[in-house]
Amino acid sequence: MDASFSQNAQLTCPNCRRAFDAEIWLIVDAAARPDLLERIRAGALHDIPCPHCGEAGQIDAPLLLYRPDNEPRLVFSPAQGTTAEQDREQASGLTGALAQQLGNAWQDAWQEELLVLSRPLLAAALSDDPEAALAGMMDRAEAALEKLRTEDPEAYAQMEAAARAAADDGDDEPDAQAAPPLLQALNDFIRADSWNESRRIVQEHPDLLSDEADGLLAQAVDRARADHNQQAATVYAEHLALLRRCRAVGIEEAFAEKMGGRDEADSGEIPPELRPLLEAMAALPEEERTTLAGLFADAESMEELLAALEGHPHLRDALVAAAAGRSGPEIPPQFADDLQAAQQTETRYRQTGDFAALGMAQAAWRRILDHPDFDHAPDRFRLAVLNDAGGVFLRAYWARGRAADLDLALQFWTEAVEATPAGSPDLPSRLNNLGNGLSDRFARSGREADLEAARTSYRRACELGQESAVEEALRSARNWSSWALGRSAWNEAVDAGALGLAALDRLFAVQFSRADQENALQQGRALAAATAYAHAQMGMEAQATEVMEQGRARLLAEALEQNRRDLGRLPELGHADLYGRYQSILEERRRLLQIGEMEAAGEAVAGAPAVGARLNALDQLFSDLQTVIAEIRQIPGYEDFFAKPDFARIQSALVSADGTGAVGVYLLTTSVGGLALIVHGDGVAALQLPELTDEKLGELLRSWFGAYDTYLSEQNKTTRQGWYKAIEDITEKLWKLAMGPLAARLHGLLGESDPPPVVTLIPAGLLALLPLHAAWTQDPTGESARRYFLDDFAVNYAPSATALGHSRARAGAMQTMDALLAVDEPRPVRAGGLPNSKREVDAIGSLFGAPTVLRHAQATRAVALAELPGAAVAHFSCHGGNDWGDPLKSGLLMANDEMLTTRDLLGARLPDARLATLSACETGIVGAKLPDEVVMLPSAMVQAGYAGVAASLWSVNEISTAMLMVRFYEYWRTEGLAPVYALRAAQRWVRDTTNGEKADYFEGFVVSGAQKMAGGVAAEFFSAALLNREGAEARSFDHPVWWSAFTLTGV
């Protein structure tokens, strides 16, 4: 039996700011888990890297080591940021949990022999050579002290004085009184059990309001952030802000604001519109209060605070509702202290994992619930208490596994649900909580009654929330869907998905800005994939395809549909009034969204409507827009205007009628498996990919970006080889997991053809970050003993079938494509030079009649934006970059270090555009925050008007990129291949030709007598490629790093 015990916690990465679930081991059975024992020895048990970006991090948590084969049996290692009293409480809680686990095998005598070791001493004691490990610790400590003495003499002197004082007292180690008084006061202030206690400490220690105290606490914030300890940084920053507020307005006023839930900013600076929102924060649920507290702590100005709120529309809307009196019950005074204690200790537990804090939170809630006045308290207060107390007891169940805690949580929630009025906006959230608890009890009990009650609770939450609390409807649908998927309850997963996606439609329609729309869509992330997967398991492949399409690139689809070319014909068809109403609604909606964008950027907007008024206006505009759209659909030829794409439209967009046998493939992952939906001329086929789970994809991405980021930050031979190997290993795994089975099914559906069929890949979620076309398997008959997916098919990518349909229509309508705009190495920039850029641009330019070339200083952002509308083809030979946190800032580096961004291109309208090639780094990467929206440069260019865009997934080598781009344009412009075939041919040419063949090609690079490169220039162009390589017969560019980074989005 394994007596080990772990606790799940949701953490937020300080680097990428994304949340993730982490497993924190609190009890380790050394005999059953030697792997965990090794991690303890390495001091890495509580190292928790971010699964999204790989950022290293640690959690400060206690540990109980159970050693059934050694004496003493129990070793306790306390967390590093806790008091002695907290350590005793945590040790007691963990030993009690272990006793419960072991049952009759437990012996009380073990507790008396409990050995307590700090974490460094624990690792040393468990090493194979404890003496050597301790000696090493001493050496490192001496080195650290010497570094402190030289870098911070004042801090070293304080430490030395404390040590002397301890020695004078005859103690073996310094006690609390030996610390410098200011440091001790700061420590007591931070560790106080309540804000009342903190206030008393500040009153007794006025030196806490000194510049010295401010500096010490600011240093603590900086050190915590440098150590990637975001939890500690947040706590320190909160206390630092409070002390600064005390200095500004006085201790009593500052603590009154703090305990009332108001922001620490000067109330005189708070706009009248915002002040009631901040004061209403205390009335919100604990989860929302915690998030808001973090936003306020990070904001260094009122502008930043407003921008932060605009980035979290659900929190902003909750504040609006609270300020309007829709939430936030009045707190009877006899409950105030216990309520404050309950909320503060729960927050501490969620931040630190402190079991003692969790127990104190439970006790505080019980005191409120057991108070003789509770049953007579106002209904809104009583129901809010029942709801919040249920959450604490459920967390206690998750932490300790005691059924009694779960039963109490369900008791509280059941009572709250039964007493909440049917039309209350609070009812959906309470039903969702009840569903969560019941699903947990069903997992434990297996009782049919719990199963049915959980289903009913989730369904009611989803249905009732559609009108009164749409975000709660979406949240409940996600929970229900995930639970159903894990039980293979496909009918339930389909129902949950339908209700969740309906809520998402409504939520999306009434947001203030694009950022708000993105945040709304993020709340529904992965719901479409889960719903489509469930449909496919039921044999409903066409419905699965419709769900996937409806969940893809909503922002892009909306923009493309709003700007349909045929809308301009409505007036001449006799519908000028209808067209005018439509344009008027769109213009007013754009105006309101623009206000939100400006406020998010910190700009003041004179005469802007209040937040609540804007929300109501957007809601009304949504209703008006639906009415106008319904009227437009009555006009012949406009029946599909803004209609959700049905399977026939999807099939028409993906399957070409040009004889290439084109098909479209949606690829998706879920927690239980992957799926490919292959849309072809006769229908749709579902291909199950059981090993392609979310977890497996996460592993691939961590390996991929771990190697890539290491290479970019430490460019040397070792990291380069690591990156190259990661590309090979992961693309091989992609073949086994997905692309190999897909290739086999496609061959069965399409047969063999020359040229090969066109396959449009529409990867869902984070699959879009990987080069699926470069997946490979061993093939001894090939030039490189490998067969790539690209060898069997011509591959392009699309944000959605809708976007591909628009791209095909635009490409088919083009009359001429001879106007080229080329950007050649913008200067000055901080990035390195591009020595082959001029040759690349000149070679491509010679294939067009009169190209417009912006070289060096001419290539400014403003000039490029001005020239784009007149070009059918745009080629950018420059640096580029991806902003993972805000993909709208990703872009191309122009002269003077200005970025031509995704945001710039989303606002452009390019009626004559056909093709863009982005010969730059990381120009084809989707935003990791919301990958299904495919927020990236290529999709922005598709929205602006381009039918096709070639861009890269990673930092690309300049010489191989130049060769690839020149050959691509040669195949397209001279040999007449469609762009998808031209890119495939260019990639295979770079991969398969020998060094000598490449040199021969560039030496004879002449078209129609017009020399594109003189012989000397051609030799210079290719000399770098031959430098330090294997010779003329070698294929030095056959590794996929050289040729597979580029993808074609569109046609």
N, C-alpha and C positions, 0 to 999 in steps of 0.2 A: 504493500500500500504506500502510495506517495502522499506524504503529509504536507507537501509544499502548498503555499497559498499565495495567490497574486490578486491584485486589485486593478481594475481598469479605470483609467482616468483620461479625460479629454484635455489635451494640451494644445497650445498655440505656438507655432514655430516663430522665434524672434526674427528669423531671416526672411522667410517667404510669407509670414503672417497667416499661414493656413492652419486650420485645426486638424488634429488627428487623434486617434485613440491609441493609448499606450498601455502596455501591461507592466505593472510595477510589482516586483516580487517582494513580499514582506516576510514570508516564512519559507525557508529552503530546507528540504530534507536532503542532507548530504549523501546519504546512501542511495536514495532513489534518483537524485538529479546531479550526477557528477559534472554535467555540463554547466549547471548554475554554480557549482562549487568552483569550477575553473574561472568563471567570470568574477566571483568574489575575490579569488586570489589575485586576479589581474586588476582589481579595483574598478571593474567595469559593469557590475551587476545593474546599477541604476543609470548607466549611460543609455540615452534614448535618442538616436538620430531621427531627424525628420524624414518620414517616408516619401515626402514630396520633393525636397531639394537636397536631402542628405546632410543638412546642417547638424553638427554634433551638439549634443546637449546632455544635461544631467538633471535628475530629479533628486531632491533631498528627502529621503524617506528612511524610516527605521528598518531594521532587519533582525529577525530571530533565526539563528542557525540551529537546526536540530541534527544532532550527530548520534544516531542510535548505536554506533559501534565504537564510540570514543567517550572519554571522560574529559571534562564534564559534558553531559548530554546537551546542554543548552548554552549558547553564546548569543548575547544580545549586543547589537551595535546600534547606538542611537543615531537619529538624524543629527546633522551638524548645526542646524539652526534652531534648536529647541532648548527649553530650560530644563533643569534637573527634575522639576516636578512633572513636566510634560513627558520626560524620558521614562519616569517611573510609571506614569499612566499608560504609555504606549507599550512598555514591556509587559505590564499586567494584562493589557488587552490582547497582545499577541500570544502570550503563554496560555491565556484562557482559550483563545481560538485553537491553539495547537492541542490542548487537552480535550477539547470537544471533538477534534478530528481523530485523535488516537483512541478515544473511548477508554476501554479497560486497560489498554497498554500504557496509559499515562501513569506516571508516578509523581506524587506531590513532592517527594524528596528532591527531584530534579530542580524544582524552583528555588530551593534553598541553596543549591550549588551554582546558580546562574552566574556565568562569567560575563562581565561587561567590558567591551573593548571598543575604542574609537575605530572608525573605518580604516585609517592607515595602519593601526596596530593589528586590526583583524586580518588584513591582507598579509601582513608580515607573519603573524602567528600561524597562518594556514599554509605558508610557503614551504617548499621542501627543505630550505635552510633558513630557519627563523633568525638565527644570529646574523647571517649575512644580510638578510633583508632589513633587519633593524639597523645594522651598520650603514647600509645604503640610505635609509631614512635619515640617519644622523648627518651623513654627508650632504644630503639635499637640504636639510634644515639649515646647516651651517652656510651653505651657498646662498640660500634665500635670505638669511640674516645679513650676510655681507652685501648682497644686492640692495637690501633695504637701507643699510647703513650708508651706502654711497648715493642712492637715488633719493632717499627721503630721510635725511638726518634727524628731523624733528620727530617723526614717528618712531624712529629707532630709539631716540632718547627717551621718549615716553615709555616704550616697552622695557627698556633697560631699567628705568626708574621703578616701574612696577615690579620687575623681577627682584630688584634690591630690597624693595619694601617687603616682599614676600619672604625673602631670605632673612631679613631682620626679625620678622615675626616668628621665625623658626618653623614655618610651614614647609611641607614638601612641595607644594605647588601653590601658586597665587590663588587666593579666594576672591570672591566678588568685590570685597572692599578694597582689594589691592589695585584694582583698575583705576585709571585716572577718573576723577569725579564726573567730568563732562561725558566721557565715553560711557560710564556706568549709567548716567541719567538718560543718555540717548538709547542705550540698550533697554532700560526699563520702559521708556516711552514707547518704543516699537513693540515690545513684547506684552504690553498691558492687555488684560483680558477684555476690557471694554473702553469705549471712548470716554466714559466718565472717569475711569482710572487714568487714562492718558491725560485728561484735563487736570486732574489733581497733581500729576507728576510735573506738568508744565508750570503750574502755579507754585509748586515747591522748588522748582529749579529754573529761575529766570534766565540762567546762562544758556538754556536751550534756545533762547531767542537771540543769541549772539551770532555775529558773523562767523565765528569759529565753528559753532554747531552747524550752521548752514553749510559751511564748506565741507565738514566731515560727512554729513549726510549726502551731499551732492557727490562726493567721492565714492560713497557706498553705492549710489545709483550707477555711476559709471563703471565701477568694478563688476557689479552684478551683470550689467549689460555686456561687458567685455567677456565675462565668463558664460554668456548665453543663458544666464539664470533669470528668465523673464519674470518668474513669479516673485523672486526677491526684489528685482528692480521695481516692479509695480508697487510692492509694499513700501519700499524705501521712498519712492517718488510720491506716494500718497501722503506719507508722514512729513516729507519735506514741504510739500505744498501746504499742508495744514500749519506747520510752524511759520511759514512765510505769511500765511493769512493772519495768524495770531499777531505777527509784527505789524501788519497793515491796519487791522481793525480792532485788535484787542482779543484777549483769550476767550472771554465769554461769548462775544459775537461770533468768533471763528468756530467755536465748538457748537454753538447753536445752529449755525449753518450746516456744519458737518453732520450733526445728528438729525438735522431736518432733511438731509439728502440733497442740499444745494451744492452747486459747484463752487470751487475755491476762488474763482475769479471775482474781482471787485464788483459787487452788485450794482455799483453806480455805472459800470460799463456795459451791463447787460441790457440789450434792447428790450423795450417793454414787451414786445411780442414773444421774446424768448424766455423772460424771467419766469412766467408761470409754468413753462414746460420744465425748466430745471427744478423748480420747487416741487413739481409733481413726481419727480423721480422716486421718491421714497415710497410711493404707492404702487410701484411696479413689481412684478414677480422678481424673485432673487436672481434668476439667470439674466434677466434684462438689466437689473441694477448693476450686477457685476460687470457686464460688458460695457455699460455706460460709464461706470467708474474708471475703467481702463481707458476709454476714449478721452474722458475729461483729464485724466492724469497725463496723457500723452500730449494734449493740446497746450502749446505755449502761448497762444493768443486767442482772442475771441474769434478771429477769422478762422483759425485752425479748428476750433471747436465746432463752428457752424459747418465747415467743410466735412468734418468727421461725421456729423449728424446727417448730412446729405448723402453720405456714402452708406448709411444704414437706415434705409427708409422704414423698415418695420419697427425699429426703435423710435424713430422720429414720430411715426404715426401713433405708437403706443403712448408717447408723451403728449401728443395732441389730444388723444382720447382722455388721458388722465386729467389734463388741464381743463378739459370740457366737462369733467365730472362724471364721465362714463366709467371710470375706475378710480380706485383710491379711496377706500372706506375711511371714515373718521376713526381714529384709534382711541378707545376709552382709556383714560389716564391710568387706571389700575393695571392695565396690561402693557404699558409703554416700555417699562424696563425689561421685562421678559421678552417682549417682541424684539427689542434692540439686541438683546443677548443672543436670541435664537438666530437672527439674521447675521450677526457678526461672526458667531462661531461657525455657522454653516459656511460662510464665505471663507473663513480661515481653513476649514477642512478641505474645501474645493481647491484652494490655492496650494495647500501644503500636504494634503493627505494625512493630517494629524487626527488619529482615531480619537484622542481625548476631546478634541474640538467637536467631532461628530457626536460623541456622547453628551457633551454639554448642550449642543443644539437640540438633541432629542429631549433632554431633561427640561430645557426652557420651553419647548413646545408643549410638553406634558403639563408643566405648571399652568400654562395658559388654558389648555383644554380642561384641566381639572379644577380650575378656579370656580368658586361657587357662583360668580357673576357671568360665567361664559355663556350659559344657555340663554341668558336674558340680554346678551350683547346685541348690537344692531346686526341685522342679517348679513349685510355686505361684509362687515368685519369678520363675523363668525365663519362665513363660507370661505373667505380668503384664507383664514387661519387653517381651516380643515384642509384646504388644497395645498398650502405650502408645507404644512406638517406632514402630509402624505409623501411629499417629495423627499423630505429628510429621512423618513423611515424607509422609503424604498432604497435610498442610497446606503442606509445602514444594512439593508438586506444584501445589496450588491457587495458591500465591504466584508460582511461577516457570515453571510449565508444563513442567518437565523430565520426560520419560517415565521416566528412570532412578529418580527419587524415587518415582513411583507404583509401579514394578515392585518396588522394595525394600519399600514398605509392604505390597504384596500378598504378597511372600515371607514377611515376618514374620507376617502374619495367617494365612496358610495353614498355616505351621508351628504357630502357636498353636492353631488350630482342630483340626488333626489330632492334637495331643497332649493336648487337653483331654478329660477323661472325659465320657462321654455324658450322665450325670446331673448334671453340674456346673451350678450356677446361673450360672457365668461363660460358658458356651458360647453362649447366645443373643446376648449382647452382642458376642462375638468374631465370630460368624457375621454379625451386622448390620454390623460394621465391614468384614468381608470383602465383603459385598454392596455396600456403599458404594464401596469401591475398585474392584471389578469393574465396577460400572455406569459409573464414571468412565472406566475403560479401554475399555469398549465404546463410549462416546461418542467416544473418540479413534480406536479401531481399527476398529469396525464388525464385529468378528469374532463369528461365531455362538457360538463356544466361550465367550467372555466373557459374552455375553448369557445363555446357558443356565446358566453357573456362578453368575452374579449372582442369577438367579431362584431357583435351588436354595438358595443361601445365605440369601436373605431368607425363603423359605418355611420352611426348617428353623428359623431363628431364631424365627419367629412360632409355629410348632407346638410346639417344645420349651419356649418361654417361657411357654406357657399355665399350666403348673404350677410351674416352677422359678423363673421371672423374668418376671412378668407385665408389668412396666413395659417391659422390653426387648422383649417380644413386641409391645407397642403401638408402641414407637418404631420397630421394624423394619417394622411394617405401614405406618406413616406414610411412611417412606422408600420402601418398595416401591410404595405407592399413588401417590405423587407421581411417581416415575420411570415407572411404567406409564402414568399419565395423559398425561404429556408425549410418550409414544411412541404414543398411541392404542391401547394394548394393553388393551382393555376387559376381556377375561377375567381378566387378571392383576390389574387394578385391583379387580375384583369379589372375587377371592379374597383379596387383601390386605386389603380393607375388611372382609370377613367375619371374618377372623382378628383384625384389630385391634379390631373392635367387640366380639367375644367377650372379648378381653382387657380391654377397657374395662369390660364388665359385671362381671367378676371384681374388677377394681381398685376400682371404685365401691362394691362391696358391703362391703368390709372396711376402710373409712376410719374414722378416729377421730371426726371432727366434720364439720359442714357445710362448713367451710373446706377440710378435707381432701377431701371429696367434690367440691367445686368445682375444686380443684387437679387431682384425678384426671380430671375431665371435660375440663379445659382441655387435658390431654395428648392427648385424642382430638378436639379441635376441628377442624372442617372435614373429618374423615374420613368422616362420614355423607354430606355433600354430594358429595364425590368419588366415593364408592361408588354413590350414587344416580345421579349423572351417567353413570357407566360402565354401569350397568344400562339406563338409557334409551337409550344409544347402541346397545345390543344388542337393542332392541325389548322390553325387559322393564319396561314402565312400572309395572305393579302392584307388582313387587318394589322398584322405585325408590321408590315411594310408601311402602311399608312401612319401608324403610331410613330415609327422611327422618323419618317419625313416631317411629321408635324412637330416633333421635338428638336428639329435641326435648324440652326441658323435663323431664328425667328426675326431678329433685328434686320438681317440682310433680306429675308423674304419680304418683310413689311416695306422696306425701302424700295425694292425692285417693283413690288406691286403698286405702290403709291405713284411710281413714275412710269407706268405703262404708257407706251407710245400712243396706243389707240384711245386713251382717255381724251386727248385733244380733239377727237372727232365728235364728241358728244354735242357741242353747240350746233354743228352743222347738221346733226341728226335731229335737231329740234329739242334738245335737252339742255339749253344754255342755263336755265335756272338751276337744274339739278347739278350741273357741273360747277356752277358758282357756289352753291351750298357746300359741295364737297371740298372745294378749294378753301372756302372760308373756315370750315372746321379744321382742316389740316393746318392752316396758317395760325389760327388761335392756339392749337395744340403745340405747334412749333414754338410759339411765343412763350407759352408757359414752361415748356421744356427748356428753352433758352435761359429763362430766369433761374431755373434750377442749376443749369450748367455754370452760370456766372456766379451764383452764390457758392457753389461747390468750389469754385476757383478763388473764393475770397473777395469777389467784387461786390460792391454795394449796388443795388438796383433801385433807383428812385421810383416810388409809386408802385412797387411790387405788391401784389395781393398777399394777404396773410397766408400762412401755411395751410390752415384749415380751409380757407376760401379757395385756394388753388386745388386742394384735394377734391373739394366738391365740384369745382369747375371741370376738372379732368374727368370726374365720374360722369357728369352730364354730357360732356363732349363724346365720351365713349358711347353713351346711349344714342346720341344724335348721329354719330358716325355709323352705327349699326343700321339705323333707319335709312340713311342715304345709301349705304352699300346695298341694302335689300332692294331699294328702288332701282339702282343701276343694274342689278342682276336681272331685272325684268326686261331689259332692253336686249333684243336679239344680238348675239355676238359677245355679250358681256355676262353670260350666265355664270362663268367661273370666277368673276371678279371677287377677290379676297376670300374665295371659298377654300376651305381646308382641302388640300390635295387628296383626291381619291386614288385608288390604285391605277385606274386607267390613265390619269394624268401623269402619275409617277412613271408608269411604264413608257408612255409616249416620250417623256423627257429623257429617259435613260437609254432606251433601246433605239439605236439609229436606224434610219431607213436608207442608208447610203451603201449598204452591202458590206460593211466592215464587221458585221456580227456583234456590234457593241452590246455590252450588258452592263448593268450597274450592280454593285455589291455593297450592302450595308454590313459593316463589321462591328460587333458590340461585345462587351463583357458585362457579366453580372457577378454577384457573390457566389453563385452556384454553377456557373459555366458560361461559355461564349457561344456566339451564333453568327452565322453568315446568311444573309437574305439575298439570294441571287435573282435579280429581276431580269428576265429574258423575254424573247418574243412570244413565247407560249405561256407565260405566267411568272410564277415565282417559286423558287426552290429554297427550302431551309436546310442548312448544313449545320449540324450540331458540332460544337468544338468544346468538348467537356473539360479539357484541361486549361482553357483560356479563361481563367477566373480573374476577378478584380485583384485578388491577392497575387496571382502569378504575374499579372501585368505590372503591379507595384514592384515586384522583385526585379523585373526586367528594366524598368525605368530607373530604379535606384542604382543598378549596375551601370546602366548607360550614362546617366548624368554624373554619377560618381567619377567614372573614368574621364568623361569629357571635361568636367569642371576642374579636376586635378590637372589635366593636360593644359587647359587654358591658364591656370594660375601658376603652374611650374613647368614651363615648356623646356623639356630636356628629352634625351633619348629614352629614358625609362618611362616617363609619363606618356610620351608619344606612342611607344610600343604598347602600353597599357590601353590607350584609347583605341588604337588599331585593333587590338585583340578583342576589346569589348564589342566593337562593331561586328567583327566576324562571329563571335560567340552568340551575340543576341540575334543577329539576322538568321543564323542557323536555327536557333530556338524558335524564331518566328515561323520558319518553314514547318517545323514539327508541330507547333501548336495550332497554326492557322493556315498559312499560305500553301503548304503542301497539300493538305486535304482539299483546300479550295481549288488549287490547280487541277487536281484529279477530277473533281466534280465539274469544273468548267470544260475540261476536255471531253467528258462524257456528254455534256449538254451541247457543245459547240463543234466538236470534232477538230480536226487539224485544218489549217488554212494558211495561205501565203498571199498577202501579209497576214500576220496573226490577228485575232480579234482584239478590239479595243475593250478594255475592262476599266470602268470608272469605279474607283474605290471611294466609299463614303465612311471613313472610320469614325466611330463614336468615342467620345470622351478622350482620354489621354492616349489612346491608340494612335491618334493623329500626330503624335510627336516622334513616331518611329518610321523608318523607311521600309514600308511593307513591300515595295516593289523589289527591294534588294534581298529579300529572304531567299535562302539558297539551300541546296542539298548536294551531296557528292554525285559527280557524273564523270566517269573516266573518259567519256567520249568528247568532252568539251575542251576548249583551248586551255581553260584554267582548272580542269578536272572538277568543275562545278556547273550546276545549272541554276540560274536565278529565275525568279518569277518573271522578271523582265524579259527573259529569253523566250518565254512561251506566249507572252501577251504584251500588247502596247498598253501602258498604264497611264491613266490620268486620275486626278483627284477632283472631288467636288464638295463644296460645303453642303449641298443638298441637291435633290433632283430638280427642285424648283429653280435653283441658281443655274444648274447645268442647262435647263431648258431655255432660260434667258440668254445664256452664253451662246447656245447653238443658234437661236433666232438672230442674235446680233451678228454672229460670224456669217450667217447665210445672207444677211442684208448688205454686207459690205460690198461696195462697188470698186473701190480702189484702196490699196494698202501700201502706197509708195512713199508716204510722208513719214520719215523717221526723225524722232528726237533722241539724240544720244548724249549722255552725260559722261564726260571723261575726267575721272579723278579730280573731284572738287578739291580746291586748295584755297586758303590754308586750313588744315585740320590737325588735330593732335595725333591722329592715327598715323600709322606708317605709310610709306609710299607704295604705289602700284606701278612698278616699272613697265609692265606689259599692257597697261590700260590703253595707251594711245594706239598701239598696234592692233589691239583687239577692236577698238572703236573704229579705226580706219578700215580694217578688214570688213567689218559688218557694214559700215557706211557705204562702201563701194558697191554693195548689192542694192542700193536704193538710188533714185534719181538725183535728188537734191537734199541730202540730209541736213538737219539742223543740229549742230554739235556745240554743246556748252562745255568748254574746257576750263579746268582749274578755277580761277577766280570768277569766271562768268557763271559757273554752276552754283548759283545761290538758290536758296529755297524759293524766294519770291519769283525769280526768273523761271525756274523750272515749273512752278505752278501756273505761271502765265503762258508758257509755251505748250503745256500738255494738251489743251483743247484742240490745237491745230494738228496734232500728230495721230496717225493711225497706229504707229508702232513706237514704243518707247524702250530704250535700252539704257540701263543705269550701270556703269562700271565705276563702282565706288565702295566705300565701307558701309556696312549696315549693322544693326544691332537689335536684339530683342529685349524688351522690358517685361520680365516675367510678372511683376506685380501689377503693371498697368499696360496691357498690350496696345492700347490706343497711343502710347508714347513710343512704341517700336517704330523703326523707320530707317531711312537712308540718310547717311551723313553727307550734308552738302557743305559748300564753302563756308568758312568762318565758324565751323563746328555747329551749324544749324541743322536740326533734324527735319527732314520731310517725313512727317509721321502718318501713321494709320489714320489718326483723327483728321489730318489735312485732306487725305484722299477720300474719306467718307463724305466730306462736304463738297467734293468736286463733281462736276457733271461734264463728261467727255463724250459727246455724241458721235465722234468719228473714230473712237478707239477700237483697235482689234487685238493687239498683243503687246504685252510688256514682259521684258526679261530683266530680272534683278540680279545682276552679276555681283552679288555682295553676300556678306555673311548673315546667317540666321534670319533671312527675310521671309521664310515660309513657315515659321513656327507659330502655332496657335497659342492663345493665352491659356495658361494652365488653370487659371481661376475658373474659366467658363469655356472649356474646350468645345462643347457642342455648338457654341455660337460662332466658332471658327473666326475669332477676332484676330486678324493678322493682315499683313500688307496685301497678299493676293486677294483675299475676300473683299478688302476695301477697294481694290482696283476693279474687281468684278462689279461691285456696287457703283463705282464711278462710271463704268461703261465698258471695260475691257472684256473681251470674250475669253481670253486666255492669259495666264500669268505664270512664268517660270521663275521659281525662287528656291532658296536653299534651306535645308534643315539644320545645318551646322556651319561652323567656321570653315571656309573652303580655301584650298590652296590656290594661290593666284595663277600659277602657270597652267595647272590642269583646268581651272575654270576658263581661262582665256582660250585654250584649245577647244574645250567643250562648246563654248558659246560660238566661236567661229564656225565650227562644224555644224552646229544646230542651224544657224542661219543659212549656211551653204545648202544643207539638205532641204530646208524649207523654201528658200527663195530661188535657188538654182535648179534643184532636182524635183521640186514640186510636191514634196511630201507634206502631209498635214502636220501641224505642230506636234501632236502626240507621237507620230511616227518619227518625225525629225529628231525629237529629243531622245527617243529610244535608240535611234541609229547613232546619234552622236555619243551617247553614253557607252554603247557597245564598241564604238570605234576607239574611244579613249582607253577602254578596258582591254581590247583584244589585239590592237595593232602593236607591233614591236617598236622599240625606240627608233630603229632605222627607218621603218615605214613612216613614222611620224615626221622624222627629219626630211625624208624625201617629199612628203606631201607639202610641207611648208616651203621647201625650196622651189617647188614648182607651182606656187600659189598664184595663178594667173587666170583671169576670167575675161573672155572677149578681148584679149589684147591689152586690157587695162590692168597694169601690174598693181596688185594690192599690196605686195611687199617686195621690195627689192631683195635680191639674193642675200646680201649681207644682213639686211634686217631680219629676213626669215631665219638665217642661221643664228642671229642673236636672240631672236624670239624663242628658239628651241634649245639654245645652249644650256640654259638653266635646267631643263628637263633631263639632259644627258649627264649633267655634272654629278660626279660621284655615284653613278649608277652602274648597272651590270654590263653595259655594252649594247651594241646595235641590235643584237638578236633577242635581248631580254624584253619582257613586257613589264616595265617599271611602274605602270599605272593600272595594274589589274586589280589592286585592292579596292574594295568599294568606297573607301574614304575619298578616293580621287574622283570618282565618277557618279556616285549614287546620291549625293546630297541634294541634287536638283530634282524638283517635281513640277509637273504642270497642273495648275488648277484651272479648270474650264477646258476649252477646246482650242 
